[in-house]
Amino acid sequence: MIQAMMFLFSLLLGLLTWFLLTKSSEIVLVFDKKSVEKTLRFNGKIYFSFTILSFFSVLLNSQLIYTVILTIISIYTAFFSIRLASSLKK
């Protein structure tokens, strides 16, 4: 069950990566800031590496690895959200 949930989480990260890499230019048109586009594309690449890491963790099937990966992704997502919100407020 945990393995299936981790696989679905990997798919969700893949969708997030696709959105950040392909749709970031449309978000910038709304806010008209090139720095936001660069930030979104960079974070899309980071989330792509998280996606690959999550897929490999499903193959390894270790709960400790799941815990570490989910903790790292959660902390990075929190910092990404805070930085994005502050850059969009300016």
Buried (B, 14 or more C-beta within 10 A) or exposed (E): EEBEEBBEBBEEBBEBBBBBBEEBEEBBEEEEBEEBBEBBBEBBEBBBEBBBBBBEBBEEEEEEBBEEBBEEBEEBBEEBEEEBEEBEEE
